[in-house]
Amino acid sequence: MKHILVYADSLSWGIIPTTRKRLEFARRWPGVLEAELNARGQDARVIEDCLNGRRTVWEDPFKPGRNGLVGLAQRIEGSSPLELVVLMLGTNDFQSMHQYNAWHSAQGIAALVSAIRCAPIEPGMPVPEILVVAPPPIATPRGPIAPKFDGSESKCFGLAQAYMQVCGELGCLFFDSATVIAASRVDGVHLDAPEHAKLGRAIAEVVAPVLEDDAP
């Protein structure tokens, strides 16, 4: 069995826009990814590590534990052996209490990649491949989260391009989710259930050849 770790935030956790409820696993994109891969006969398990509010490398001044860099190496160690780590982070870097832009978030992704590759895994276990997924651009924030994301739609401009450049430099796989999905019209940030389904299927197309290449 091939193990894939999804390290992400609320967009992947499956929060239902304007609620505190969660889509069930089969409807979240990591669950769709797992089902798609197994339907291809690839015997894959997707491990979710998705935390609402997680940043790339910064703290939330109001909630502890949202810095994605802290403890990442130990998460890789604890989940090994892994064939692949999927990183889909960045959206929360643009919350209104931060003044970061796309370049800053891309540097955060680079730090996460380094942490994954330097994790203290057991001897003989593989250093996993890394797929960086750029989240879709933030639209106009609406509803209860609007103050939290005020101004974020301009700060996130160019995120996919910045991520693609970093991935090219670091030798990571890259996928721009905006080629297949868009942020919810309900809150302007998260994903509606149909978008989860589309994203899971699209990422399966990227991941399937990686798992085939690693086959014994």
Backbone as a chain_set.jsonl record, in Angstrom:
{"seq": "MKHILVYADSLSWGIIPTTRKRLEFARRWPGVLEAELNARGQDARVIEDCLNGRRTVWEDPFKPGRNGLVGLAQRIEGSSPLELVVLMLGTNDFQSMHQYNAWHSAQGIAALVSAIRCAPIEPGMPVPEILVVAPPPIATPRGPIAPKFDGSESKCFGLAQAYMQVCGELGCLFFDSATVIAASRVDGVHLDAPEHAKLGRAIAEVVAPVLEDDAP", "coords": {"N": [[0.832, -1.198, 0.0], [0.505, 2.217, -0.825], [1.299, 5.223, 0.774], [0.015, 8.461, 1.244], [0.438, 11.712, 2.364], [-1.585, 14.397, 3.153], [-1.074, 17.653, 3.763], [-2.4, 20.384, 5.074], [-4.971, 22.979, 5.134], [-8.103, 24.521, 6.138], [-9.433, 24.454, 3.687], [-8.947, 21.956, 2.711], [-9.59, 20.392, 4.862], [-12.278, 20.426, 4.732], [-14.303, 22.233, 5.454], [-17.606, 23.477, 5.514], [-18.758, 26.165, 3.724], [-19.51, 29.183, 5.487], [-20.319, 27.847, 7.749], [-19.596, 25.809, 10.667], [-19.313, 23.218, 10.09], [-18.367, 20.0, 8.676], [-17.537, 18.432, 5.624], [-18.101, 14.98, 4.846], [-15.63, 12.328, 4.706], [-15.593, 10.981, 2.187], [-16.482, 12.922, 0.471], [-14.724, 14.989, 0.673], [-11.832, 16.459, -0.877], [-9.353, 14.991, -0.417], [-10.409, 12.454, 0.203], [-11.772, 11.852, -2.151], [-9.581, 11.716, -3.845], [-8.24, 9.438, -2.79], [-10.171, 7.464, -3.345], [-10.264, 7.575, -6.146], [-7.656, 6.795, -6.862], [-7.554, 4.2, -5.838], [-9.54, 3.043, -7.361], [-8.204, 2.827, -9.687], [-6.641, 0.725, -9.144], [-4.398, 1.136, -7.544], [-3.925, 0.862, -4.852], [-3.883, 2.743, -2.568], [-3.505, 4.863, 0.294], [-4.752, 7.718, 1.793], [-3.598, 10.007, 4.049], [-4.859, 12.374, 6.184], [-3.818, 15.516, 7.305], [-4.975, 18.111, 8.21], [-5.557, 21.334, 9.173], [-7.632, 23.793, 10.42], [-7.101, 27.181, 9.675], [-4.356, 26.99, 9.428], [-1.174, 28.327, 8.671], [1.561, 28.855, 6.304], [4.262, 29.291, 7.435], [3.867, 30.926, 9.61], [2.631, 32.29, 12.739], [-0.668, 32.352, 14.127], [-1.977, 35.15, 15.645], [-4.073, 34.915, 17.403], [-4.855, 32.277, 17.776], [-3.237, 29.424, 18.941], [-0.729, 27.212, 17.502], [-0.898, 27.244, 14.693], [1.14, 27.514, 12.909], [2.552, 26.146, 10.19], [5.086, 25.077, 9.891], [6.087, 24.277, 12.334], [6.72, 21.36, 13.971], [6.378, 19.836, 11.672], [8.361, 18.116, 10.592], [8.309, 16.027, 12.43], [5.762, 15.059, 12.012], [6.058, 13.986, 9.491], [7.903, 11.99, 10.102], [6.339, 10.429, 11.844], [4.342, 9.469, 10.151], [5.59, 8.009, 8.237], [6.379, 4.991, 6.334], [6.225, 7.179, 3.509], [4.991, 7.798, 0.27], [4.393, 10.139, -0.949], [3.957, 13.612, -0.264], [1.443, 15.959, -0.081], [1.194, 19.334, -0.292], [-0.977, 21.873, 0.481], [-1.311, 24.861, 1.088], [-1.407, 28.311, 2.194], [-3.53, 30.107, 1.852], [-4.353, 31.158, 4.367], [-2.217, 32.747, 5.013], [-2.805, 35.216, 4.111], [-4.623, 36.448, 5.698], [-6.31, 39.172, 7.398], [-4.793, 40.173, 9.517], [-2.21, 39.868, 8.755], [0.452, 41.019, 6.598], [1.459, 39.811, 4.366], [2.565, 38.779, 1.075], [2.307, 37.096, -2.162], [4.932, 36.278, -2.756], [6.08, 36.006, -0.205], [4.572, 33.858, 0.834], [5.348, 31.852, -0.919], [8.003, 31.551, -0.183], [7.557, 30.529, 2.312], [6.447, 28.034, 1.615], [8.747, 26.903, 0.501], [10.31, 26.591, 2.793], [8.802, 24.643, 4.118], [9.068, 22.492, 2.364], [11.801, 21.979, 2.661], [11.814, 21.141, 5.344], [10.363, 18.759, 5.174], [12.039, 17.194, 3.596], [14.217, 16.951, 5.22], [13.385, 15.533, 7.376], [13.523, 13.298, 10.208], [13.373, 10.418, 9.292], [13.036, 6.801, 9.49], [15.851, 4.607, 8.899], [16.284, 3.507, 5.56], [13.715, 4.057, 4.763], [11.743, 5.832, 2.334], [12.505, 9.16, 1.186], [9.865, 11.256, 0.762], [8.23, 12.107, -2.358], [7.153, 15.405, -3.294], [4.246, 17.237, -3.741], [3.124, 20.336, -4.544], [0.273, 22.184, -4.161], [-1.295, 24.926, -5.391], [-3.614, 26.94, -3.782], [-6.932, 28.019, -4.811], [-7.421, 31.404, -6.033], [-8.389, 33.866, -3.639], [-11.647, 35.091, -3.49], [-14.061, 37.756, -3.222], [-14.304, 38.129, 0.167], [-16.945, 36.874, 2.2], [-19.694, 36.831, 4.553], [-19.389, 35.426, 7.91], [-16.573, 35.2, 7.991], [-15.581, 37.387, 6.703], [-14.362, 39.8, 7.918], [-11.984, 38.669, 8.839], [-10.62, 37.982, 6.533], [-10.363, 40.325, 5.167], [-9.27, 42.301, 2.525], [-7.69, 40.293, 1.498], [-7.966, 39.293, -1.069], [-6.487, 40.855, -2.8], [-3.906, 40.655, -1.762], [-3.191, 38.016, -2.252], [-2.585, 37.88, -4.885], [-1.004, 36.504, -7.723], [-0.119, 34.139, -6.571], [-0.069, 31.412, -7.501], [1.8, 31.542, -9.59], [4.095, 32.291, -8.184], [4.423, 30.049, -6.526], [4.84, 28.082, -8.474], [7.299, 28.855, -9.526], [9.021, 28.499, -7.297], [8.723, 25.738, -6.939], [9.856, 24.804, -9.298], [12.511, 25.522, -8.868], [13.124, 23.948, -6.67], [12.608, 21.376, -7.418], [10.102, 20.149, -7.134], [6.845, 18.681, -7.582], [4.098, 20.428, -9.084], [0.862, 21.863, -8.92], [-1.724, 23.852, -10.114], [-4.542, 24.687, -8.607], [-6.512, 26.394, -9.47], [-6.917, 25.924, -12.109], [-8.901, 24.112, -12.296], [-10.806, 24.535, -10.295], [-12.669, 26.93, -8.245], [-12.857, 29.4, -5.638], [-15.475, 29.288, -3.182], [-18.603, 30.833, -3.915], [-20.122, 31.457, -1.803], [-18.649, 32.143, 0.56], [-16.28, 33.112, -0.444], [-13.765, 32.049, 0.007], [-13.453, 29.299, 0.9], [-14.108, 25.862, -0.203], [-16.767, 24.588, -2.14], [-18.758, 21.577, -2.133], [-18.899, 20.362, -4.811], [-16.536, 21.372, -5.907], [-14.558, 20.172, -4.363], [-14.819, 17.545, -5.298], [-14.043, 17.82, -8.0], [-11.409, 18.716, -7.655], [-10.176, 16.578, -6.28], [-10.288, 14.556, -8.235], [-8.73, 15.718, -10.238], [-6.216, 15.971, -9.004], [-5.645, 13.314, -8.643], [-4.981, 12.569, -11.228], [-2.488, 13.743, -11.438], [-1.06, 12.497, -9.406], [-1.206, 9.712, -9.822], [0.711, 8.796, -11.857], [3.068, 9.167, -10.398], [2.91, 7.306, -8.318], [2.949, 5.004, -9.851], [5.524, 5.126, -10.903], [6.964, 4.584, -8.64], [6.463, 2.002, -8.122], [7.324, -1.36, -7.144]], "CA": [[0.0, 0.0, 0.0], [1.225, 3.481, -0.917], [0.733, 6.21, 1.685], [0.107, 9.865, 0.834], [0.061, 12.648, 3.42], [-2.088, 15.712, 2.751], [-0.765, 18.615, 4.826], [-3.183, 21.469, 4.505], [-5.771, 23.817, 6.032], [-9.548, 24.293, 6.132], [-9.919, 24.154, 2.352], [-8.843, 20.505, 2.553], [-10.313, 19.808, 6.0], [-13.641, 20.239, 4.24], [-15.299, 23.075, 6.112], [-18.707, 23.895, 4.656], [-18.74, 27.626, 3.818], [-20.356, 29.924, 6.441], [-20.694, 26.977, 8.871], [-18.473, 25.126, 11.329], [-19.519, 21.809, 9.785], [-17.355, 19.391, 7.824], [-17.928, 17.393, 4.683], [-17.61, 13.654, 5.177], [-14.381, 12.002, 4.024], [-15.787, 10.6, 0.789], [-16.777, 14.115, -0.318], [-13.575, 15.899, 0.722], [-10.96, 16.099, -2.0], [-8.445, 13.865, -0.122], [-11.164, 11.209, 0.096], [-11.987, 11.611, -3.582], [-8.28, 11.288, -4.361], [-8.019, 8.049, -2.4], [-11.095, 6.596, -4.086], [-9.85, 7.552, -7.548], [-6.438, 5.998, -6.998], [-7.882, 2.795, -5.606], [-10.314, 2.584, -8.515], [-7.202, 2.503, -10.708], [-5.894, -0.433, -8.681], [-3.092, 1.551, -7.041], [-3.813, 0.488, -3.441], [-3.359, 3.94, -1.914], [-4.16, 5.397, 1.485], [-4.503, 9.141, 1.99], [-3.599, 10.433, 5.451], [-5.163, 13.802, 6.27], [-3.358, 16.367, 8.407], [-5.536, 19.38, 7.753], [-5.895, 22.125, 10.351], [-8.237, 25.083, 10.099], [-6.297, 28.346, 10.015], [-2.906, 26.753, 9.323], [-0.369, 29.127, 7.76], [2.765, 28.142, 5.881], [5.319, 29.325, 8.465], [3.604, 32.006, 10.568], [1.692, 32.06, 13.833], [-1.91, 33.104, 14.26], [-1.867, 35.837, 16.932], [-5.242, 34.655, 18.242], [-4.996, 30.84, 18.012], [-1.926, 28.763, 18.893], [-0.563, 25.974, 16.752], [-1.256, 27.352, 13.27], [2.362, 27.617, 12.118], [2.7, 24.851, 9.534], [6.45, 24.568, 9.958], [6.351, 23.716, 13.66], [6.335, 19.957, 14.121], [6.159, 19.137, 10.403], [9.309, 17.006, 10.445], [7.843, 14.921, 13.264], [4.593, 14.477, 11.35], [6.585, 13.124, 8.426], [8.477, 10.832, 10.785], [5.284, 9.584, 12.395], [3.496, 8.906, 9.093], [6.417, 7.249, 7.291], [6.901, 5.436, 5.038], [5.336, 7.94, 2.641], [5.387, 7.947, -1.131], [4.128, 11.494, -1.43], [3.327, 14.609, 0.599], [0.753, 17.012, -0.818], [1.072, 20.585, 0.451], [-1.926, 22.857, -0.054], [-1.363, 25.904, 2.104], [-1.161, 29.668, 1.721], [-4.703, 30.968, 1.969], [-4.398, 31.86, 5.657], [-1.131, 33.732, 5.081], [-3.326, 36.5, 3.649], [-5.633, 36.995, 6.603], [-6.182, 40.624, 7.556], [-3.773, 40.546, 10.511], [-0.892, 39.726, 8.134], [0.708, 41.857, 5.431], [2.277, 39.026, 3.46], [2.127, 38.666, -0.308], [2.541, 35.787, -2.767], [6.344, 35.926, -2.628], [6.289, 35.532, 1.162], [3.996, 32.516, 0.975], [6.184, 30.919, -1.663], [9.165, 31.258, 0.655], [7.052, 29.624, 3.338], [6.372, 26.704, 1.015], [10.113, 26.409, 0.37], [10.735, 26.144, 4.122], [8.109, 23.384, 4.389], [9.716, 21.458, 1.545], [13.063, 21.643, 3.316], [11.518, 20.38, 6.561], [9.947, 17.416, 4.771], [13.194, 16.465, 3.079], [15.19, 16.755, 6.302], [12.731, 14.859, 8.497], [14.306, 12.154, 10.712], [12.687, 9.147, 9.04], [13.816, 5.607, 9.801], [16.749, 4.184, 7.819], [15.707, 2.674, 4.514], [12.42, 4.573, 4.314], [11.975, 6.809, 1.267], [12.158, 10.58, 1.298], [8.716, 11.308, -0.15], [8.025, 13.147, -3.357], [6.329, 16.499, -2.783], [3.369, 17.936, -4.677], [2.607, 21.6, -4.02], [-0.968, 22.598, -4.813], [-1.653, 26.316, -5.124], [-5.057, 27.077, -3.583], [-7.526, 28.98, -5.745], [-7.41, 32.775, -5.532], [-9.484, 34.297, -2.765], [-12.582, 36.037, -4.096], [-14.497, 38.725, -2.214], [-14.743, 37.408, 1.373], [-18.326, 37.148, 2.609], [-20.183, 36.122, 5.725], [-18.693, 35.6, 9.192], [-15.117, 35.277, 7.867], [-15.19, 38.553, 5.915], [-13.346, 40.639, 8.567], [-10.721, 37.932, 8.963], [-9.966, 37.942, 5.235], [-10.48, 41.627, 4.513], [-8.098, 42.671, 1.743], [-6.886, 39.126, 1.109], [-8.053, 39.01, -2.495], [-5.391, 41.54, -3.482], [-2.617, 40.172, -1.251], [-2.869, 36.686, -2.781], [-2.368, 37.96, -6.339], [0.226, 35.904, -8.217], [0.33, 33.027, -5.723], [0.247, 30.218, -8.287], [3.045, 31.771, -10.322], [5.186, 32.268, -7.212], [4.607, 28.655, -6.127], [5.402, 27.338, -9.599], [8.716, 29.188, -9.611], [9.721, 27.827, -6.203], [8.723, 24.298, -7.208], [10.848, 24.57, -10.329], [13.829, 25.649, -8.26], [13.339, 22.902, -5.668], [12.365, 20.056, -7.973], [8.832, 19.597, -6.62], [5.685, 18.699, -8.455], [3.249, 21.596, -8.851], [-0.452, 21.88, -9.565], [-2.506, 25.066, -9.869], [-5.932, 24.246, -8.453], [-7.413, 27.316, -10.163], [-7.193, 25.418, -13.454], [-10.078, 23.237, -12.268], [-11.792, 24.938, -9.282], [-12.683, 28.317, -7.779], [-13.35, 29.566, -4.272], [-16.931, 29.316, -3.055], [-19.304, 32.114, -3.995], [-20.809, 31.68, -0.531], [-17.791, 32.908, 1.466], [-15.159, 33.671, -1.171], [-12.492, 31.487, 0.471], [-13.425, 27.838, 0.998], [-14.536, 25.096, -1.36], [-18.038, 23.883, -2.111], [-18.597, 20.135, -2.35], [-18.53, 19.999, -6.189], [-15.138, 21.72, -6.151], [-13.776, 19.091, -3.762], [-14.845, 16.392, -6.203], [-13.218, 18.133, -9.17], [-10.004, 18.8, -7.262], [-9.694, 15.231, -5.991], [-10.074, 13.837, -9.498], [-7.609, 16.333, -10.959], [-4.962, 15.622, -8.337], [-5.396, 11.895, -8.931], [-4.292, 12.503, -12.514], [-1.094, 14.116, -11.209], [-0.447, 11.58, -8.458], [-1.17, 8.329, -10.309], [2.004, 8.426, -12.463], [4.106, 9.138, -9.351], [2.814, 6.014, -7.644], [3.373, 3.968, -10.804], [6.974, 5.182, -11.004], [7.546, 4.046, -7.416], [6.064, 0.597, -7.97], [8.478, -2.274, -7.126]], "C": [[0.867, 1.249, 0.0], [0.516, 4.525, -0.051], [1.037, 7.627, 1.213], [-0.349, 10.724, 1.997], [-0.396, 13.957, 2.797], [-1.916, 16.653, 3.936], [-1.337, 19.948, 4.381], [-3.983, 22.208, 5.584], [-7.259, 23.532, 5.843], [-10.113, 24.002, 4.751], [-9.906, 22.655, 2.093], [-9.509, 19.755, 3.696], [-11.773, 19.59, 5.64], [-14.698, 21.067, 4.936], [-16.359, 23.499, 5.102], [-18.861, 25.407, 4.814], [-19.872, 28.203, 4.663], [-20.86, 29.063, 7.599], [-19.424, 26.54, 9.588], [-18.599, 23.62, 11.117], [-18.506, 21.331, 8.761], [-17.967, 18.377, 6.878], [-17.376, 16.05, 5.136], [-16.426, 13.297, 4.279], [-14.572, 11.727, 2.538], [-16.056, 11.801, -0.109], [-15.678, 15.171, -0.232], [-12.583, 15.501, -0.363], [-9.925, 15.033, -1.639], [-9.139, 12.504, -0.211], [-11.457, 10.844, -1.345], [-10.699, 11.121, -4.226], [-8.027, 9.824, -4.041], [-8.898, 7.105, -3.207], [-10.688, 6.471, -5.549], [-8.622, 6.667, -7.746], [-6.723, 4.511, -6.814], [-8.718, 2.21, -6.735], [-9.398, 2.22, -9.682], [-6.37, 1.288, -10.321], [-4.551, -0.099, -8.073], [-2.918, 1.356, -5.537], [-3.181, 1.616, -2.621], [-4.174, 4.298, -0.676], [-3.769, 6.854, 1.642], [-4.655, 9.463, 3.471], [-3.828, 11.934, 5.483], [-4.525, 14.422, 7.512], [-3.728, 17.792, 8.012], [-6.075, 20.15, 8.956], [-6.454, 23.472, 9.924], [-7.331, 26.223, 10.557], [-4.804, 28.157, 9.872], [-2.284, 27.686, 8.282], [0.775, 28.27, 7.213], [3.763, 28.125, 7.033], [5.082, 30.391, 9.538], [2.582, 31.601, 11.623], [0.42, 32.876, 13.635], [-1.845, 33.812, 15.608], [-3.006, 35.528, 17.897], [-5.437, 33.179, 18.582], [-3.622, 30.185, 17.95], [-1.927, 27.577, 17.941], [-0.875, 26.041, 15.281], [-0.049, 27.531, 12.359], [2.664, 26.252, 11.505], [4.083, 24.254, 9.607], [6.731, 23.839, 11.265], [5.833, 22.272, 13.732], [6.151, 19.191, 12.829], [7.102, 17.946, 10.246], [8.866, 15.79, 11.248], [6.586, 14.278, 12.68], [5.032, 13.565, 10.211], [7.157, 11.847, 9.027], [7.389, 9.869, 11.242], [4.435, 8.902, 11.353], [4.269, 8.032, 8.117], [6.183, 5.745, 7.428], [5.838, 6.108, 4.174], [5.887, 7.943, 1.22], [5.326, 9.405, -1.564], [3.56, 12.34, -0.302], [2.705, 15.669, -0.307], [0.602, 18.212, 0.106], [0.06, 21.484, -0.24], [-2.181, 23.877, 1.043], [-1.122, 27.263, 1.453], [-2.318, 30.605, 1.948], [-4.688, 31.789, 3.257], [-3.244, 32.837, 5.863], [-1.649, 35.132, 4.776], [-4.447, 37.048, 4.523], [-5.309, 38.449, 6.947], [-5.144, 41.049, 8.575], [-2.356, 40.421, 9.98], [-0.767, 40.663, 6.931], [1.574, 41.13, 4.398], [1.695, 39.026, 2.049], [2.505, 37.296, -0.856], [3.991, 35.348, -2.626], [6.628, 35.373, -1.23], [5.761, 34.104, 1.336], [4.814, 31.469, 0.232], [7.454, 30.578, -0.885], [8.767, 30.347, 1.818], [6.947, 28.197, 2.834], [7.765, 26.098, 0.884], [10.63, 25.891, 1.707], [10.067, 24.819, 4.491], [8.729, 22.233, 3.6], [11.022, 21.017, 2.19], [12.836, 20.792, 4.559], [11.121, 18.947, 6.234], [11.165, 16.583, 4.363], [14.246, 16.181, 4.149], [14.61, 16.007, 7.495], [13.495, 13.607, 8.902], [13.578, 10.823, 10.549], [13.618, 7.974, 9.324], [14.696, 5.206, 8.62], [16.05, 3.264, 6.836], [14.352, 3.135, 4.025], [12.644, 5.699, 3.306], [11.711, 8.246, 1.72], [11.035, 10.814, 0.298], [8.847, 12.379, -1.223], [7.101, 14.202, -2.756], [5.548, 17.119, -3.933], [2.836, 19.183, -3.984], [1.385, 21.99, -4.839], [-1.251, 24.044, -4.426], [-3.156, 26.404, -4.926], [-5.635, 28.079, -4.564], [-7.47, 30.387, -5.173], [-8.616, 33.067, -4.646], [-10.342, 35.291, -3.533], [-12.958, 37.072, -3.031], [-14.986, 37.98, -0.981], [-16.14, 37.849, 1.814], [-18.653, 36.388, 3.881], [-19.325, 36.346, 6.953], [-17.182, 35.76, 9.058], [-14.649, 36.54, 7.14], [-14.178, 39.454, 6.627], [-11.978, 39.96, 8.65], [-9.925, 37.952, 7.665], [-10.077, 39.262, 4.471], [-9.172, 41.984, 3.792], [-7.292, 41.515, 1.196], [-6.899, 38.865, -0.392], [-6.968, 39.729, -3.296], [-4.035, 41.024, -3.027], [-2.217, 38.835, -1.86], [-2.562, 36.706, -4.27], [-1.013, 37.362, -6.72], [0.714, 34.695, -7.446], [0.741, 31.812, -6.546], [1.574, 30.375, -9.022], [4.246, 31.72, -9.377], [5.474, 30.846, -6.748], [5.272, 27.852, -7.241], [6.901, 27.617, -9.726], [9.523, 28.479, -8.53], [9.798, 26.323, -6.45], [9.728, 23.943, -8.29], [12.256, 24.6, -9.775], [14.15, 24.476, -7.337], [13.099, 21.491, -6.199], [11.143, 19.373, -7.399], [7.798, 19.564, -7.734], [4.811, 19.898, -8.097], [1.931, 21.414, -9.582], [-1.192, 23.146, -9.151], [-3.975, 24.682, -9.803], [-6.914, 25.139, -9.205], [-7.673, 26.897, -11.602], [-8.435, 24.544, -13.483], [-11.156, 23.693, -11.28], [-11.695, 26.432, -8.999], [-13.202, 28.345, -6.351], [-14.873, 29.7, -4.275], [-17.488, 30.725, -3.223], [-19.987, 32.459, -2.672], [-19.954, 32.509, 0.414], [-16.527, 33.462, 0.812], [-13.81, 33.053, -0.853], [-12.457, 29.968, 0.346], [-13.966, 27.169, -0.26], [-15.91, 24.478, -1.139], [-17.804, 22.416, -2.474], [-18.266, 19.771, -3.8], [-17.075, 20.326, -6.518], [-14.195, 20.692, -5.529], [-13.696, 17.899, -4.711], [-13.953, 16.632, -7.413], [-11.739, 18.148, -8.819], [-9.424, 17.418, -6.981], [-9.412, 14.442, -7.251], [-8.871, 14.394, -10.251], [-6.271, 15.964, -10.328], [-4.633, 14.144, -8.539], [-4.658, 11.732, -10.252], [-2.812, 12.837, -12.376], [-0.372, 13.048, -10.395], [-0.268, 10.17, -9.015], [0.158, 7.959, -10.967], [3.141, 8.365, -11.445], [4.101, 7.79, -8.646], [3.245, 4.878, -8.563], [4.884, 3.936, -10.923], [7.651, 4.549, -9.81], [7.218, 2.568, -7.217], [7.294, -0.301, -8.001], [8.578, -3.082, -8.41]], "O": [[1.849, 1.331, 0.738], [-0.701, 4.691, -0.129], [2.164, 7.945, 0.834], [-1.418, 10.486, 2.559], [0.327, 14.556, 2.001], [-2.538, 16.47, 4.982], [-0.839, 20.571, 3.443], [-3.711, 22.081, 6.778], [-7.637, 22.433, 5.438], [-11.163, 23.37, 4.64], [-10.743, 22.138, 1.353], [-9.943, 18.615, 3.527], [-12.428, 18.691, 6.168], [-15.859, 20.664, 5.009], [-16.038, 23.841, 3.964], [-19.075, 25.886, 5.928], [-21.023, 27.777, 4.571], [-21.733, 29.494, 8.352], [-18.315, 26.864, 9.162], [-18.045, 22.836, 11.889], [-17.871, 22.127, 8.07], [-18.805, 17.566, 7.271], [-16.307, 15.987, 5.742], [-16.242, 13.894, 3.218], [-13.784, 12.197, 1.717], [-15.877, 11.714, -1.324], [-15.698, 16.146, -0.984], [-12.502, 14.328, -0.728], [-9.624, 14.205, -2.499], [-8.537, 11.522, -0.644], [-11.4, 9.673, -1.722], [-10.722, 10.214, -5.057], [-7.643, 9.052, -4.92], [-8.434, 6.075, -3.695], [-10.759, 5.385, -6.125], [-8.563, 5.882, -8.692], [-6.198, 3.671, -7.544], [-8.62, 1.02, -7.033], [-9.756, 1.421, -10.547], [-5.495, 0.865, -11.077], [-3.649, -0.936, -8.072], [-1.851, 1.662, -5.004], [-2.096, 1.464, -2.059], [-5.38, 4.062, -0.619], [-2.584, 7.187, 1.625], [-5.705, 9.224, 4.068], [-3.07, 12.688, 4.874], [-4.676, 13.915, 8.623], [-2.892, 18.565, 7.542], [-6.951, 19.662, 9.67], [-5.824, 24.203, 9.159], [-6.852, 26.228, 11.691], [-4.043, 29.078, 10.166], [-2.788, 27.821, 7.167], [0.94, 27.114, 7.603], [4.08, 27.057, 7.557], [5.997, 30.723, 10.292], [1.778, 30.691, 11.42], [0.444, 33.956, 13.045], [-1.673, 33.149, 16.63], [-2.915, 35.845, 19.083], [-6.107, 32.855, 19.563], [-2.904, 30.385, 16.97], [-2.973, 27.014, 17.617], [-1.099, 25.004, 14.657], [-0.211, 27.684, 11.149], [2.996, 25.308, 12.222], [4.249, 23.051, 9.406], [7.521, 22.896, 11.299], [4.638, 22.021, 13.569], [5.803, 18.011, 12.864], [6.677, 16.877, 9.809], [9.026, 14.654, 10.801], [6.374, 13.077, 12.842], [4.45, 12.502, 9.995], [6.919, 10.753, 8.517], [7.495, 8.657, 11.056], [3.855, 7.852, 11.63], [3.67, 7.382, 7.259], [5.829, 5.269, 8.506], [4.694, 5.658, 4.118], [7.091, 8.075, 1.004], [6.089, 9.851, -2.42], [2.78, 11.855, 0.517], [3.369, 16.207, -1.193], [-0.036, 18.123, 1.155], [0.221, 21.819, -1.414], [-3.133, 23.768, 1.815], [-0.689, 27.346, 0.304], [-2.109, 31.789, 2.212], [-4.979, 32.985, 3.235], [-3.281, 33.66, 6.777], [-1.014, 36.123, 5.136], [-5.137, 37.993, 4.141], [-4.17, 38.893, 6.802], [-4.653, 42.176, 8.513], [-1.402, 40.813, 10.651], [-1.768, 41.047, 6.325], [2.327, 41.757, 3.653], [0.5, 39.243, 1.852], [2.97, 36.432, -0.112], [4.257, 34.168, -2.4], [7.34, 34.379, -1.091], [6.433, 33.253, 1.918], [4.958, 30.338, 0.695], [7.923, 29.441, -0.928], [9.549, 29.5, 2.25], [7.313, 27.256, 3.539], [7.946, 24.905, 1.13], [11.312, 24.867, 1.755], [10.699, 23.963, 5.11], [8.891, 21.13, 4.122], [11.315, 19.824, 2.259], [13.572, 19.836, 4.804], [11.506, 18.02, 6.946], [11.294, 15.419, 4.742], [15.067, 15.277, 3.996], [15.278, 15.863, 8.519], [14.057, 12.921, 8.048], [13.21, 10.18, 11.532], [14.837, 8.137, 9.391], [14.331, 5.438, 7.467], [15.317, 2.356, 7.228], [13.875, 2.669, 2.991], [13.623, 6.438, 3.41], [10.818, 8.508, 2.525], [11.225, 10.595, -0.899], [9.486, 13.412, -1.023], [6.355, 13.92, -1.819], [6.115, 17.48, -4.964], [2.171, 19.089, -2.952], [1.458, 22.111, -6.062], [-1.427, 24.346, -3.245], [-3.912, 25.99, -5.805], [-4.9, 28.909, -5.099], [-7.47, 30.556, -3.953], [-9.717, 32.571, -4.885], [-9.826, 36.221, -4.152], [-12.239, 37.236, -2.046], [-15.984, 37.265, -1.059], [-16.469, 39.035, 1.8], [-17.975, 35.424, 4.239], [-18.608, 37.344, 7.037], [-16.558, 36.388, 9.913], [-13.446, 36.744, 6.976], [-13.2, 39.853, 5.996], [-10.943, 40.617, 8.542], [-8.694, 37.94, 7.689], [-9.899, 39.293, 3.254], [-8.1, 41.966, 4.396], [-6.303, 41.731, 0.496], [-5.957, 38.285, -0.931], [-6.575, 39.256, -4.362], [-3.102, 40.961, -3.828], [-1.027, 38.543, -1.974], [-2.304, 35.657, -4.861], [0.005, 37.681, -6.106], [1.849, 34.261, -7.641], [1.804, 31.241, -6.304], [2.376, 29.442, -9.068], [5.292, 31.172, -9.726], [6.636, 30.47, -6.591], [6.16, 27.04, -6.984], [7.681, 26.706, -10.005], [10.585, 27.921, -8.809], [10.832, 25.706, -6.197], [10.381, 22.902, -8.216], [13.101, 23.795, -10.167], [15.303, 24.058, -7.231], [13.36, 20.515, -5.496], [11.141, 18.159, -7.198], [7.874, 20.323, -8.7], [4.785, 20.333, -6.945], [1.877, 20.893, -10.696], [-1.271, 23.466, -7.965], [-4.588, 24.385, -10.829], [-8.017, 24.708, -9.542], [-8.557, 27.452, -12.254], [-8.97, 24.258, -14.553], [-12.309, 23.283, -11.408], [-10.769, 27.108, -9.447], [-13.897, 27.429, -5.911], [-15.471, 30.165, -5.246], [-16.908, 31.692, -2.729], [-20.382, 33.603, -2.446], [-20.443, 33.468, 1.011], [-15.78, 34.206, 1.448], [-12.797, 33.493, -1.396], [-11.533, 29.414, -0.248], [-14.246, 27.834, -1.258], [-16.183, 23.913, -0.079], [-16.775, 22.066, -3.052], [-17.401, 18.92, -4.006], [-16.449, 19.633, -7.319], [-13.152, 20.376, -6.102], [-12.627, 17.317, -4.901], [-13.193, 15.749, -7.81], [-10.908, 17.657, -9.583], [-8.305, 17.118, -7.398], [-8.408, 13.734, -7.332], [-8.088, 13.641, -10.83], [-5.304, 15.678, -11.035], [-3.461, 13.772, -8.599], [-3.805, 10.855, -10.383], [-1.976, 12.292, -13.097], [0.787, 12.731, -10.662], [0.722, 9.506, -8.708], [0.696, 6.894, -10.665], [4.079, 7.587, -11.616], [5.155, 7.201, -8.406], [3.837, 3.9, -8.109], [5.476, 2.862, -11.031], [8.764, 4.035, -9.919], [7.656, 1.96, -6.24], [8.215, -0.057, -8.78], [9.489, -3.895, -8.559]]}, "num_chains": 1, "name": "protein.A"}
